[in-house]
Amino acid sequence: MSGNVIHLPRPRSQRPAPEGLGFYVRAGRNDHVALLNLLAAGEEGIFGLVIEAQHVDRHRELMTEARGRNLDVVLDTKVLQMGFPGALTAGLAAVP
């Protein structure tokens, strides 16, 4: 009967190791060159990139390189911002 009893707190050696947090980098309008250089240098700590949908054409090469390195690519459509009065800019209006 005592075989199914877990005495708390368990020693650290018996606890499962926590999973690491994902590190995602948001690419600004002109950050694609610096991020391409970072990826070319072999950076391994990045889990993925966040790309604003309005800059998808500008960051096409960065997205291709990231997918080639098996990184996540997340498109931020800024739908929430478009819901506020006066927030719709020409750049956001051009999002496909």
Secondary structure, DSSP 8 states (H G I E B T S, - for coil): -GGG---SS--GGGS--------EEEE-TT-HHHHHHHHHTT--S--EEEEEGGGTTTTHHHHHHHHHTT-EEEEE--HHHHTSTT---HHHHT--
